[in-house]
Structure formats: structure tokens, C-alpha cells
């Protein structure tokens, strides 16, 4: 069985769960984003019919992290390289 901790775009994510996964978050009131890791590359994407952004972070080993800020229920993030 594939584990669900990775990004929905990862080959490690069970593709049979993607539609239910995206619909669950896409229909959740006040849900701002879904953060993921595991792929070790930055990626921002959206599923069809939903405005919720999904974000895969890069790896600390790649000398990068995300600075995330939520102000007045608005999400912003910035890639920081070091």
C-alpha cells in the first residue's frame, strides 16, 4: 500500500485517493492550503475545479525553505534560499 504523506502529484501517493483528497480540502471552509514534502523540489499546483493551492516544499538539504505568513486569513509564502 502506498503511503499518503507525500504530495498528491508524487508517484508515492495512491492515485486512487487523489480525487477524494482534493475534494475534501477543496470543499473545507477556511482551508488555506495543503503543504507537502518528500519530493525535494518546490511545486505549487491546484486541482481542477478548486482554488485551494497545494504546495510541495523543497528540502533543507537543497538549502531552501518556505517562509509562510497568514494575516487576516490570507496566506502568503516565499521561497528562501540560503
ABEGO torsion letter per residue (X at the ends): XBBAABBAABAABBAAAAAAAAAAAAABBGBABBBBBGAGBBBBBBBBGBABBBBBBBBAAAGBBBBBBBBGGBBBBBBBBX
